[in-house]
Amino acid sequence: MYAVIEQGGKQYRVAEGDKFRVEKLNAEDGASVDFDKVILLGKDDGAVIGTPYVEGAKVTAKVIESGKDDKVIVFKYRRKKNYRKFRGHRQQYTLVQIETICA
């Protein structure tokens, strides 16, 4: 069984035991998190598609760690004008592991 969930403006295809990164969540390490915005449930006999979400479906995950991604460099430059801007950005994330998918 698998599910497609929506979190942080993005969609993720998940199955039990999967580990993946989502946008920063306000949860401590080791805590349990519920994702109730389930767009699709895939089963052996077919798929259940929500309008926009599947009623009563829930995905439970465990927070493994929170951290920051690698730095992304943003460099703006205009030739011959002595214009240079150098910025860096590190996106915060939360690593979660899927425990159960409830239909």
Jmol script that loads the backbone (N, CA, C; Angstrom):
load data "model"
ATOM      1  N   MET A   1       0.838  -1.172   0.000  1.00  0.00           N
ATOM      2  CA  MET A   1       0.000   0.000   0.000  1.00  0.00           C
ATOM      3  C   MET A   1       0.890   1.244   0.000  1.00  0.00           C
ATOM      4  N   TYR A   2       0.480   2.255  -0.753  1.00  0.00           N
ATOM      5  CA  TYR A   2       1.207   3.504  -0.793  1.00  0.00           C
ATOM      6  C   TYR A   2       0.213   4.658  -0.765  1.00  0.00           C
ATOM      7  N   ALA A   3       0.727   5.851  -0.554  1.00  0.00           N
ATOM      8  CA  ALA A   3      -0.125   7.032  -0.506  1.00  0.00           C
ATOM      9  C   ALA A   3       0.625   8.211  -1.107  1.00  0.00           C
ATOM     10  N   VAL A   4      -0.130   9.170  -1.587  1.00  0.00           N
ATOM     11  CA  VAL A   4       0.428  10.444  -2.036  1.00  0.00           C
ATOM     12  C   VAL A   4      -0.093  11.491  -1.063  1.00  0.00           C
ATOM     13  N   ILE A   5       0.848  12.149  -0.363  1.00  0.00           N
ATOM     14  CA  ILE A   5       0.462  13.145   0.631  1.00  0.00           C
ATOM     15  C   ILE A   5       0.939  14.520   0.202  1.00  0.00           C
ATOM     16  N   GLU A   6       0.311  15.538   0.765  1.00  0.00           N
ATOM     17  CA  GLU A   6       0.707  16.918   0.496  1.00  0.00           C
ATOM     18  C   GLU A   6       1.231  17.520   1.781  1.00  0.00           C
ATOM     19  N   GLN A   7       2.428  18.106   1.714  1.00  0.00           N
ATOM     20  CA  GLN A   7       3.037  18.726   2.882  1.00  0.00           C
ATOM     21  C   GLN A   7       3.950  19.851   2.420  1.00  0.00           C
ATOM     22  N   GLY A   8       3.757  21.032   2.946  1.00  0.00           N
ATOM     23  CA  GLY A   8       4.630  22.154   2.628  1.00  0.00           C
ATOM     24  C   GLY A   8       4.565  22.577   1.175  1.00  0.00           C
ATOM     25  N   GLY A   9       3.403  22.421   0.536  1.00  0.00           N
ATOM     26  CA  GLY A   9       3.255  22.821  -0.857  1.00  0.00           C
ATOM     27  C   GLY A   9       3.812  21.830  -1.855  1.00  0.00           C
ATOM     28  N   LYS A  10       4.242  20.678  -1.388  1.00  0.00           N
ATOM     29  CA  LYS A  10       4.795  19.653  -2.262  1.00  0.00           C
ATOM     30  C   LYS A  10       4.038  18.346  -2.055  1.00  0.00           C
ATOM     31  N   GLN A  11       4.125  17.459  -3.040  1.00  0.00           N
ATOM     32  CA  GLN A  11       3.468  16.162  -2.943  1.00  0.00           C
ATOM     33  C   GLN A  11       4.539  15.073  -2.887  1.00  0.00           C
ATOM     34  N   TYR A  12       4.305  14.069  -2.045  1.00  0.00           N
ATOM     35  CA  TYR A  12       5.250  12.981  -1.847  1.00  0.00           C
ATOM     36  C   TYR A  12       4.523  11.650  -1.979  1.00  0.00           C
ATOM     37  N   ARG A  13       5.139  10.704  -2.698  1.00  0.00           N
ATOM     38  CA  ARG A  13       4.618   9.337  -2.773  1.00  0.00           C
ATOM     39  C   ARG A  13       5.350   8.537  -1.711  1.00  0.00           C
ATOM     40  N   VAL A  14       4.606   7.982  -0.758  1.00  0.00           N
ATOM     41  CA  VAL A  14       5.218   7.313   0.383  1.00  0.00           C
ATOM     42  C   VAL A  14       4.636   5.925   0.573  1.00  0.00           C
ATOM     43  N   ALA A  15       5.432   5.051   1.163  1.00  0.00           N
ATOM     44  CA  ALA A  15       5.004   3.716   1.575  1.00  0.00           C
ATOM     45  C   ALA A  15       5.533   3.505   2.992  1.00  0.00           C
ATOM     46  N   GLU A  16       5.065   2.464   3.653  1.00  0.00           N
ATOM     47  CA  GLU A  16       5.501   2.203   5.018  1.00  0.00           C
ATOM     48  C   GLU A  16       6.998   1.909   5.048  1.00  0.00           C
ATOM     49  N   GLY A  17       7.691   2.551   5.974  1.00  0.00           N
ATOM     50  CA  GLY A  17       9.124   2.364   6.115  1.00  0.00           C
ATOM     51  C   GLY A  17       9.971   3.364   5.340  1.00  0.00           C
ATOM     52  N   ASP A  18       9.366   4.177   4.483  1.00  0.00           N
ATOM     53  CA  ASP A  18      10.112   5.165   3.704  1.00  0.00           C
ATOM     54  C   ASP A  18      10.624   6.288   4.594  1.00  0.00           C
ATOM     55  N   LYS A  19      11.820   6.795   4.264  1.00  0.00           N
ATOM     56  CA  LYS A  19      12.383   7.970   4.911  1.00  0.00           C
ATOM     57  C   LYS A  19      12.487   9.063   3.858  1.00  0.00           C
ATOM     58  N   PHE A  20      12.059  10.265   4.216  1.00  0.00           N
ATOM     59  CA  PHE A  20      12.169  11.370   3.276  1.00  0.00           C
ATOM     60  C   PHE A  20      12.167  12.685   4.043  1.00  0.00           C
ATOM     61  N   ARG A  21      12.591  13.762   3.346  1.00  0.00           N
ATOM     62  CA  ARG A  21      12.688  15.089   3.943  1.00  0.00           C
ATOM     63  C   ARG A  21      11.484  15.929   3.548  1.00  0.00           C
ATOM     64  N   VAL A  22      10.941  16.647   4.516  1.00  0.00           N
ATOM     65  CA  VAL A  22       9.856  17.591   4.267  1.00  0.00           C
ATOM     66  C   VAL A  22      10.300  18.959   4.772  1.00  0.00           C
ATOM     67  N   GLU A  23       9.506  19.966   4.478  1.00  0.00           N
ATOM     68  CA  GLU A  23       9.779  21.299   5.013  1.00  0.00           C
ATOM     69  C   GLU A  23       9.779  21.230   6.533  1.00  0.00           C
ATOM     70  N   LYS A  24      10.436  22.179   7.171  1.00  0.00           N
ATOM     71  CA  LYS A  24      10.596  22.180   8.627  1.00  0.00           C
ATOM     72  C   LYS A  24       9.256  22.061   9.341  1.00  0.00           C
ATOM     73  N   LEU A  25       9.163  21.077  10.249  1.00  0.00           N
ATOM     74  CA  LEU A  25       7.980  20.868  11.071  1.00  0.00           C
ATOM     75  C   LEU A  25       8.278  21.276  12.510  1.00  0.00           C
ATOM     76  N   ASN A  26       7.268  21.745  13.216  1.00  0.00           N
ATOM     77  CA  ASN A  26       7.436  22.087  14.627  1.00  0.00           C
ATOM     78  C   ASN A  26       7.193  20.848  15.475  1.00  0.00           C
ATOM     79  N   ALA A  27       8.148  19.931  15.441  1.00  0.00           N
ATOM     80  CA  ALA A  27       8.048  18.700  16.218  1.00  0.00           C
ATOM     81  C   ALA A  27       9.442  18.313  16.691  1.00  0.00           C
ATOM     82  N   GLU A  28       9.508  17.713  17.860  1.00  0.00           N
ATOM     83  CA  GLU A  28      10.787  17.285  18.419  1.00  0.00           C
ATOM     84  C   GLU A  28      11.218  15.960  17.799  1.00  0.00           C
ATOM     85  N   ASP A  29      12.506  15.655  17.903  1.00  0.00           N
ATOM     86  CA  ASP A  29      13.013  14.381  17.409  1.00  0.00           C
ATOM     87  C   ASP A  29      12.372  13.242  18.192  1.00  0.00           C
ATOM     88  N   GLY A  30      11.912  12.209  17.477  1.00  0.00           N
ATOM     89  CA  GLY A  30      11.274  11.070  18.102  1.00  0.00           C
ATOM     90  C   GLY A  30       9.768  11.213  18.248  1.00  0.00           C
ATOM     91  N   ALA A  31       9.236  12.382  17.951  1.00  0.00           N
ATOM     92  CA  ALA A  31       7.797  12.604  18.078  1.00  0.00           C
ATOM     93  C   ALA A  31       7.056  11.989  16.891  1.00  0.00           C
ATOM     94  N   SER A  32       5.761  11.786  17.058  1.00  0.00           N
ATOM     95  CA  SER A  32       4.926  11.237  16.000  1.00  0.00           C
ATOM     96  C   SER A  32       4.154  12.371  15.335  1.00  0.00           C
ATOM     97  N   VAL A  33       4.068  12.325  14.003  1.00  0.00           N
ATOM     98  CA  VAL A  33       3.407  13.368  13.226  1.00  0.00           C
ATOM     99  C   VAL A  33       2.370  12.711  12.329  1.00  0.00           C
ATOM    100  N   ASP A  34       1.190  13.328  12.213  1.00  0.00           N
ATOM    101  CA  ASP A  34       0.135  12.825  11.339  1.00  0.00           C
ATOM    102  C   ASP A  34       0.003  13.729  10.124  1.00  0.00           C
ATOM    103  N   PHE A  35      -0.055  13.124   8.942  1.00  0.00           N
ATOM    104  CA  PHE A  35      -0.328  13.839   7.709  1.00  0.00           C
ATOM    105  C   PHE A  35      -1.744  13.456   7.283  1.00  0.00           C
ATOM    106  N   ASP A  36      -2.669  14.419   7.326  1.00  0.00           N
ATOM    107  CA  ASP A  36      -4.049  14.104   6.985  1.00  0.00           C
ATOM    108  C   ASP A  36      -4.438  14.564   5.588  1.00  0.00           C
ATOM    109  N   LYS A  37      -3.548  15.247   4.897  1.00  0.00           N
ATOM    110  CA  LYS A  37      -3.824  15.665   3.522  1.00  0.00           C
ATOM    111  C   LYS A  37      -3.373  14.560   2.565  1.00  0.00           C
ATOM    112  N   VAL A  38      -4.150  13.488   2.496  1.00  0.00           N
ATOM    113  CA  VAL A  38      -3.841  12.344   1.640  1.00  0.00           C
ATOM    114  C   VAL A  38      -4.595  12.534   0.325  1.00  0.00           C
ATOM    115  N   ILE A  39      -3.865  12.639  -0.766  1.00  0.00           N
ATOM    116  CA  ILE A  39      -4.455  12.896  -2.083  1.00  0.00           C
ATOM    117  C   ILE A  39      -4.873  11.598  -2.758  1.00  0.00           C
ATOM    118  N   LEU A  40      -4.081  10.534  -2.570  1.00  0.00           N
ATOM    119  CA  LEU A  40      -4.339   9.270  -3.246  1.00  0.00           C
ATOM    120  C   LEU A  40      -3.901   8.121  -2.357  1.00  0.00           C
ATOM    121  N   LEU A  41      -4.679   7.045  -2.360  1.00  0.00           N
ATOM    122  CA  LEU A  41      -4.308   5.811  -1.672  1.00  0.00           C
ATOM    123  C   LEU A  41      -4.201   4.714  -2.720  1.00  0.00           C
ATOM    124  N   GLY A  42      -3.059   4.081  -2.818  1.00  0.00           N
ATOM    125  CA  GLY A  42      -2.869   2.989  -3.760  1.00  0.00           C
ATOM    126  C   GLY A  42      -2.933   1.665  -3.043  1.00  0.00           C
ATOM    127  N   LYS A  43      -3.837   0.796  -3.503  1.00  0.00           N
ATOM    128  CA  LYS A  43      -4.007  -0.521  -2.891  1.00  0.00           C
ATOM    129  C   LYS A  43      -3.786  -1.583  -3.964  1.00  0.00           C
ATOM    130  N   ASP A  44      -3.866  -2.855  -3.546  1.00  0.00           N
ATOM    131  CA  ASP A  44      -3.678  -3.954  -4.492  1.00  0.00           C
ATOM    132  C   ASP A  44      -4.807  -4.019  -5.519  1.00  0.00           C
ATOM    133  N   ASP A  45      -6.016  -3.665  -5.110  1.00  0.00           N
ATOM    134  CA  ASP A  45      -7.158  -3.763  -6.012  1.00  0.00           C
ATOM    135  C   ASP A  45      -7.440  -2.469  -6.774  1.00  0.00           C
ATOM    136  N   GLY A  46      -6.602  -1.448  -6.613  1.00  0.00           N
ATOM    137  CA  GLY A  46      -6.774  -0.192  -7.340  1.00  0.00           C
ATOM    138  C   GLY A  46      -6.434   0.998  -6.465  1.00  0.00           C
ATOM    139  N   ALA A  47      -6.714   2.167  -6.983  1.00  0.00           N
ATOM    140  CA  ALA A  47      -6.385   3.399  -6.277  1.00  0.00           C
ATOM    141  C   ALA A  47      -7.651   4.141  -5.883  1.00  0.00           C
ATOM    142  N   VAL A  48      -7.583   4.839  -4.751  1.00  0.00           N
ATOM    143  CA  VAL A  48      -8.670   5.694  -4.289  1.00  0.00           C
ATOM    144  C   VAL A  48      -8.169   7.130  -4.407  1.00  0.00           C
ATOM    145  N   ILE A  49      -8.855   7.924  -5.222  1.00  0.00           N
ATOM    146  CA  ILE A  49      -8.441   9.298  -5.474  1.00  0.00           C
ATOM    147  C   ILE A  49      -9.365  10.228  -4.704  1.00  0.00           C
ATOM    148  N   GLY A  50      -8.788  11.188  -4.001  1.00  0.00           N
ATOM    149  CA  GLY A  50      -9.568  12.120  -3.211  1.00  0.00           C
ATOM    150  C   GLY A  50     -10.040  13.314  -4.015  1.00  0.00           C
ATOM    151  N   THR A  51     -11.055  14.006  -3.476  1.00  0.00           N
ATOM    152  CA  THR A  51     -11.575  15.210  -4.120  1.00  0.00           C
ATOM    153  C   THR A  51     -11.669  16.339  -3.108  1.00  0.00           C
ATOM    154  N   PRO A  52     -10.700  17.091  -2.746  1.00  0.00           N
ATOM    155  CA  PRO A  52      -9.297  16.961  -3.117  1.00  0.00           C
ATOM    156  C   PRO A  52      -8.532  15.962  -2.256  1.00  0.00           C
ATOM    157  N   TYR A  53      -9.071  15.628  -1.051  1.00  0.00           N
ATOM    158  CA  TYR A  53      -8.376  14.686  -0.181  1.00  0.00           C
ATOM    159  C   TYR A  53      -9.263  13.482   0.098  1.00  0.00           C
ATOM    160  N   VAL A  54      -8.635  12.350   0.422  1.00  0.00           N
ATOM    161  CA  VAL A  54      -9.364  11.125   0.742  1.00  0.00           C
ATOM    162  C   VAL A  54      -9.934  11.255   2.153  1.00  0.00           C
ATOM    163  N   GLU A  55     -11.224  11.019   2.278  1.00  0.00           N
ATOM    164  CA  GLU A  55     -11.902  11.140   3.576  1.00  0.00           C
ATOM    165  C   GLU A  55     -11.422  10.046   4.540  1.00  0.00           C
ATOM    166  N   GLY A  56     -11.051  10.435   5.752  1.00  0.00           N
ATOM    167  CA  GLY A  56     -10.684   9.485   6.793  1.00  0.00           C
ATOM    168  C   GLY A  56      -9.309   8.862   6.645  1.00  0.00           C
ATOM    169  N   ALA A  57      -8.559   9.232   5.640  1.00  0.00           N
ATOM    170  CA  ALA A  57      -7.222   8.661   5.448  1.00  0.00           C
ATOM    171  C   ALA A  57      -6.203   9.480   6.237  1.00  0.00           C
ATOM    172  N   LYS A  58      -5.201   8.772   6.763  1.00  0.00           N
ATOM    173  CA  LYS A  58      -4.186   9.423   7.580  1.00  0.00           C
ATOM    174  C   LYS A  58      -2.879   8.655   7.453  1.00  0.00           C
ATOM    175  N   VAL A  59      -1.783   9.376   7.401  1.00  0.00           N
ATOM    176  CA  VAL A  59      -0.452   8.775   7.366  1.00  0.00           C
ATOM    177  C   VAL A  59       0.277   9.218   8.620  1.00  0.00           C
ATOM    178  N   THR A  60       0.792   8.250   9.374  1.00  0.00           N
ATOM    179  CA  THR A  60       1.510   8.539  10.606  1.00  0.00           C
ATOM    180  C   THR A  60       3.002   8.341  10.368  1.00  0.00           C
ATOM    181  N   ALA A  61       3.792   9.318  10.820  1.00  0.00           N
ATOM    182  CA  ALA A  61       5.241   9.268  10.625  1.00  0.00           C
ATOM    183  C   ALA A  61       5.944   9.614  11.933  1.00  0.00           C
ATOM    184  N   LYS A  62       7.204   9.209  12.020  1.00  0.00           N
ATOM    185  CA  LYS A  62       8.027   9.487  13.184  1.00  0.00           C
ATOM    186  C   LYS A  62       9.147  10.430  12.763  1.00  0.00           C
ATOM    187  N   VAL A  63       9.369  11.489  13.537  1.00  0.00           N
ATOM    188  CA  VAL A  63      10.422  12.458  13.242  1.00  0.00           C
ATOM    189  C   VAL A  63      11.763  11.858  13.644  1.00  0.00           C
ATOM    190  N   ILE A  64      12.681  11.779  12.694  1.00  0.00           N
ATOM    191  CA  ILE A  64      14.003  11.226  12.981  1.00  0.00           C
ATOM    192  C   ILE A  64      14.973  12.341  13.371  1.00  0.00           C
ATOM    193  N   GLU A  65      15.040  13.395  12.539  1.00  0.00           N
ATOM    194  CA  GLU A  65      15.927  14.515  12.853  1.00  0.00           C
ATOM    195  C   GLU A  65      15.481  15.764  12.117  1.00  0.00           C
ATOM    196  N   SER A  66      15.953  16.898  12.608  1.00  0.00           N
ATOM    197  CA  SER A  66      15.756  18.173  11.936  1.00  0.00           C
ATOM    198  C   SER A  66      17.130  18.753  11.654  1.00  0.00           C
ATOM    199  N   GLY A  67      17.250  19.484  10.562  1.00  0.00           N
ATOM    200  CA  GLY A  67      18.548  20.044  10.230  1.00  0.00           C
ATOM    201  C   GLY A  67      18.452  21.042   9.098  1.00  0.00           C
ATOM    202  N   LYS A  68      19.624  21.321   8.501  1.00  0.00           N
ATOM    203  CA  LYS A  68      19.699  22.258   7.388  1.00  0.00           C
ATOM    204  C   LYS A  68      20.363  21.568   6.200  1.00  0.00           C
ATOM    205  N   ASP A  69      19.882  21.894   4.997  1.00  0.00           N
ATOM    206  CA  ASP A  69      20.474  21.379   3.771  1.00  0.00           C
ATOM    207  C   ASP A  69      21.810  22.054   3.507  1.00  0.00           C
ATOM    208  N   ASP A  70      22.465  21.620   2.429  1.00  0.00           N
ATOM    209  CA  ASP A  70      23.699  22.258   2.000  1.00  0.00           C
ATOM    210  C   ASP A  70      23.417  23.683   1.546  1.00  0.00           C
ATOM    211  N   LYS A  71      24.432  24.518   1.597  1.00  0.00           N
ATOM    212  CA  LYS A  71      24.266  25.917   1.242  1.00  0.00           C
ATOM    213  C   LYS A  71      24.096  26.078  -0.268  1.00  0.00           C
ATOM    214  N   VAL A  72      23.142  26.909  -0.637  1.00  0.00           N
ATOM    215  CA  VAL A  72      22.920  27.275  -2.031  1.00  0.00           C
ATOM    216  C   VAL A  72      23.432  28.693  -2.201  1.00  0.00           C
ATOM    217  N   ILE A  73      24.316  28.902  -3.167  1.00  0.00           N
ATOM    218  CA  ILE A  73      24.931  30.206  -3.398  1.00  0.00           C
ATOM    219  C   ILE A  73      24.101  30.997  -4.409  1.00  0.00           C
ATOM    220  N   VAL A  74      23.799  32.254  -4.069  1.00  0.00           N
ATOM    221  CA  VAL A  74      23.114  33.167  -4.982  1.00  0.00           C
ATOM    222  C   VAL A  74      24.072  34.326  -5.223  1.00  0.00           C
ATOM    223  N   PHE A  75      24.541  34.467  -6.459  1.00  0.00           N
ATOM    224  CA  PHE A  75      25.504  35.512  -6.813  1.00  0.00           C
ATOM    225  C   PHE A  75      24.929  36.349  -7.931  1.00  0.00           C
ATOM    226  N   LYS A  76      24.684  37.629  -7.643  1.00  0.00           N
ATOM    227  CA  LYS A  76      24.173  38.554  -8.647  1.00  0.00           C
ATOM    228  C   LYS A  76      25.325  39.438  -9.093  1.00  0.00           C
ATOM    229  N   TYR A  77      25.390  39.700 -10.403  1.00  0.00           N
ATOM    230  CA  TYR A  77      26.545  40.395 -10.958  1.00  0.00           C
ATOM    231  C   TYR A  77      26.120  41.161 -12.201  1.00  0.00           C
ATOM    232  N   ARG A  78      26.542  42.404 -12.282  1.00  0.00           N
ATOM    233  CA  ARG A  78      26.347  43.205 -13.501  1.00  0.00           C
ATOM    234  C   ARG A  78      27.726  43.623 -13.990  1.00  0.00           C
ATOM    235  N   ARG A  79      28.040  43.260 -15.184  1.00  0.00           N
ATOM    236  CA  ARG A  79      29.371  43.572 -15.699  1.00  0.00           C
ATOM    237  C   ARG A  79      29.516  45.073 -15.928  1.00  0.00           C
ATOM    238  N   LYS A  80      30.692  45.554 -15.709  1.00  0.00           N
ATOM    239  CA  LYS A  80      31.108  46.943 -15.931  1.00  0.00           C
ATOM    240  C   LYS A  80      30.425  47.952 -15.010  1.00  0.00           C
ATOM    241  N   LYS A  81      29.648  47.510 -14.053  1.00  0.00           N
ATOM    242  CA  LYS A  81      28.917  48.442 -13.186  1.00  0.00           C
ATOM    243  C   LYS A  81      29.355  48.360 -11.726  1.00  0.00           C
ATOM    244  N   ASN A  82      30.309  47.503 -11.420  1.00  0.00           N
ATOM    245  CA  ASN A  82      30.792  47.291 -10.057  1.00  0.00           C
ATOM    246  C   ASN A  82      29.640  46.906  -9.119  1.00  0.00           C
ATOM    247  N   TYR A  83      28.763  46.019  -9.595  1.00  0.00           N
ATOM    248  CA  TYR A  83      27.613  45.557  -8.836  1.00  0.00           C
ATOM    249  C   TYR A  83      27.779  44.071  -8.595  1.00  0.00           C
ATOM    250  N   ARG A  84      27.914  43.705  -7.318  1.00  0.00           N
ATOM    251  CA  ARG A  84      28.028  42.296  -6.956  1.00  0.00           C
ATOM    252  C   ARG A  84      27.285  42.070  -5.647  1.00  0.00           C
ATOM    253  N   LYS A  85      26.454  41.029  -5.620  1.00  0.00           N
ATOM    254  CA  LYS A  85      25.795  40.614  -4.389  1.00  0.00           C
ATOM    255  C   LYS A  85      26.025  39.127  -4.219  1.00  0.00           C
ATOM    256  N   PHE A  86      26.453  38.743  -3.045  1.00  0.00           N
ATOM    257  CA  PHE A  86      26.765  37.347  -2.748  1.00  0.00           C
ATOM    258  C   PHE A  86      25.939  36.935  -1.543  1.00  0.00           C
ATOM    259  N   ARG A  87      25.035  35.996  -1.732  1.00  0.00           N
ATOM    260  CA  ARG A  87      24.179  35.524  -0.653  1.00  0.00           C
ATOM    261  C   ARG A  87      24.218  34.000  -0.609  1.00  0.00           C
ATOM    262  N   GLY A  88      23.993  33.470   0.562  1.00  0.00           N
ATOM    263  CA  GLY A  88      23.885  32.027   0.733  1.00  0.00           C
ATOM    264  C   GLY A  88      22.590  31.699   1.465  1.00  0.00           C
ATOM    265  N   HIS A  89      22.067  30.495   1.221  1.00  0.00           N
ATOM    266  CA  HIS A  89      20.822  30.085   1.861  1.00  0.00           C
ATOM    267  C   HIS A  89      20.905  28.606   2.221  1.00  0.00           C
ATOM    268  N   ARG A  90      20.485  28.277   3.436  1.00  0.00           N
ATOM    269  CA  ARG A  90      20.413  26.877   3.876  1.00  0.00           C
ATOM    270  C   ARG A  90      18.982  26.600   4.300  1.00  0.00           C
ATOM    271  N   GLN A  91      18.292  25.757   3.530  1.00  0.00           N
ATOM    272  CA  GLN A  91      16.898  25.433   3.801  1.00  0.00           C
ATOM    273  C   GLN A  91      16.800  24.459   4.976  1.00  0.00           C
ATOM    274  N   GLN A  92      15.890  24.723   5.898  1.00  0.00           N
ATOM    275  CA  GLN A  92      15.676  23.826   7.020  1.00  0.00           C
ATOM    276  C   GLN A  92      14.748  22.692   6.602  1.00  0.00           C
ATOM    277  N   TYR A  93      14.992  21.500   7.145  1.00  0.00           N
ATOM    278  CA  TYR A  93      14.189  20.337   6.798  1.00  0.00           C
ATOM    279  C   TYR A  93      13.944  19.485   8.040  1.00  0.00           C
ATOM    280  N   THR A  94      13.011  18.554   7.896  1.00  0.00           N
ATOM    281  CA  THR A  94      12.743  17.545   8.918  1.00  0.00           C
ATOM    282  C   THR A  94      12.739  16.190   8.231  1.00  0.00           C
ATOM    283  N   LEU A  95      13.533  15.265   8.725  1.00  0.00           N
ATOM    284  CA  LEU A  95      13.587  13.910   8.185  1.00  0.00           C
ATOM    285  C   LEU A  95      12.581  13.052   8.937  1.00  0.00           C
ATOM    286  N   VAL A  96      11.640  12.434   8.189  1.00  0.00           N
ATOM    287  CA  VAL A  96      10.599  11.615   8.810  1.00  0.00           C
ATOM    288  C   VAL A  96      10.621  10.213   8.214  1.00  0.00           C
ATOM    289  N   GLN A  97      10.122   9.245   8.987  1.00  0.00           N
ATOM    290  CA  GLN A  97       9.979   7.877   8.535  1.00  0.00           C
ATOM    291  C   GLN A  97       8.509   7.473   8.686  1.00  0.00           C
ATOM    292  N   ILE A  98       7.934   6.927   7.623  1.00  0.00           N
ATOM    293  CA  ILE A  98       6.527   6.556   7.619  1.00  0.00           C
ATOM    294  C   ILE A  98       6.343   5.283   8.442  1.00  0.00           C
ATOM    295  N   GLU A  99       5.380   5.317   9.370  1.00  0.00           N
ATOM    296  CA  GLU A  99       5.079   4.138  10.197  1.00  0.00           C
ATOM    297  C   GLU A  99       3.835   3.417   9.707  1.00  0.00           C
ATOM    298  N   THR A 100       2.716   4.132   9.587  1.00  0.00           N
ATOM    299  CA  THR A 100       1.470   3.479   9.151  1.00  0.00           C
ATOM    300  C   THR A 100       0.714   4.354   8.164  1.00  0.00           C
ATOM    301  N   ILE A 101      -0.046   3.673   7.305  1.00  0.00           N
ATOM    302  CA  ILE A 101      -0.959   4.332   6.378  1.00  0.00           C
ATOM    303  C   ILE A 101      -2.351   3.788   6.690  1.00  0.00           C
ATOM    304  N   CYS A 102      -3.230   4.643   7.201  1.00  0.00           N
ATOM    305  CA  CYS A 102      -4.580   4.240   7.581  1.00  0.00           C
ATOM    306  C   CYS A 102      -5.577   4.728   6.551  1.00  0.00           C
ATOM    307  N   ALA A 103      -6.436   3.812   6.084  1.00  0.00           N
ATOM    308  CA  ALA A 103      -7.438   4.196   5.091  1.00  0.00           C
ATOM    309  C   ALA A 103      -8.765   4.476   5.760  1.00  0.00           C
TER     310      ALA A 103
END
end "model"
wireframe off; spacefill off
backbone 0.3
color backbone group
